[in-house]
Amino acid sequence: MVFENIVDPLVVETIVLREAIQWCQNLGIPQVRFEGDAKVLIDKINDRNAQDSRVGAIIQEIMCLLALSSGFRVRFVGRISNRVAHSVARKALSLSPAACRMYDFRA
């Protein structure tokens, strides 16, 4: 999956979270705490409020996926607490496109 034509950060964050949840389910991981600094997204998921037309359908998918895995939680963390993720993102941006490959783990 390539996100190069998506310019809305909320849409990208939502799609990436859905993919991460699916990936962990496919691997059979029983408990995962997904943390993110996209407060709007995390609040919508935890409040079960998927009214945003840009991401509403994807949030509904996420909520269904979470209902299937009782050990999965989604939690907001501020940017200061999320330094590792931002370091990885900065490093990824510095890599050449050839070095950044997206793999589809869903067989």
N, C-alpha and C positions, 0 to 999 in steps of 0.2 A: 504494500500500500504506500503510495507516494502522496505527500501533502503539499507539493510545491505550488499548486494553484489555489490553495486555501489561504486567505489573508486574515480571516477572523480568528484571533487567538482562542476565543471561547469554543469555537467549533473544533479547532485542532486539539485543544485540551480534552474535550469531551470524547472525541474519536479515539485518542490515545488511551484514555482511561478505559473505554470499552474494550479496546484491543488487549490491554494489560490484564483485565479481568478474565477475558476469554482465554488468554494464553495460560494464566495460572490454573484455570479450571481444566484446560486440556492436559496440563501436566499433572493434574491430580493433587495439587497442593491444597491441604485442608484448611489452613488458616493464613490469611494475608491481611495486613493493615496497609491500605493504599493511602499515602499521604500526598497532599498537594497544596499549593499556595493559590490556586484559582478559587477564591472564596465564593464567588457567585455560583460556580459549578458545584462545589462541595455542599453549599447550602441548599441548592435545588435538589440534590440527590438525598441528602439527609432529611429534608423537610418534605420529601416526596412531592415536590412542586415542579412539574415539567412543562410549565406554560410558555416558556420561551420558544417562539416559533423556529428560531435558528437551530436549536439543539433539542427541542422537546421530544422528538421521536427517539433520538439516541439516548437521552436520559431515561426514557421509558424502558429501552433495551437494557440499560445499565441496572435499573431497579429490578428488572426480571432476573438478570444474571445474579445479582446479589441475593435475591430471594432463594435461588437454587443452591447457594453456598453460605450456610449459616456462619461459617468462620471468617467470612470476608467483611471488612469494615473500611469505610472511607472517612478520612479525618482531615480537617484543615490544619495546616501548619503555616506559620508566617514565613516570609522569605528569609529571615535571619536563621530560622531553624532548618531551612531547606538549602543550605549552602552546597552540600554535595551534589544535589540535582543541578544547581546552577553551574557548578564547576564542570560537570559532565556536558551540559548543554553548550557552554562556551567552547569546550574542547571539540565537540562535534561540529560546531560552526567553523572551526579553523581547519577542518579536514577537507580534502578534495572530494568532489562528488563521487569519484570512483572508490574512495575509501569508505564512504557511507552507504552501506547496502541495507535495504529493508528486506527482511525475510518474512515469509508468510508461514507461521508455525502451525497454522490450521491445515492439517493434511487433507 
